[in-house]
């Protein structure tokens, strides 16, 4: 399960799929379907909504590939590419 949280595309895709599946399950379970569909939809909604915050709490924010302005200010001139 931890390996899933390390791959950003995988856990965000799983979260999106759970959220998309949750709403029809809740709707069908509420109106015409069997009662457990409502509970499965509610569980899928809760899990899909909690996956991204849990990933940030467990593994921290994803590493960014961009350089912030304060990091550029701290760099030596020889470290800056494409400048004169």
Phi, psi and omega in degrees: 000323179295326179297327177295320182289340180279338178262106186301316181296322182293313184286329176288325176294316178298318179298315179296317179298316179298319179292321179292320181288331186296317187293315175296323179297317179296317181296312180294317180295330180281321188269296189238335189280180176293152184301323180298336177298322178299317180292320177296320177296318178294321177295317178296322178295316180294315180294317180296327179281336183267344183299308181298316178294324178296322179297317180294324179289320184281317188244357181083174181292152179294148179289134180265147180268355182270160179254128180283164182296324180292328177289324179294321179297329182277346183286151174283155179302329181288341180275342182279127181267141175076016177247159180261000000 
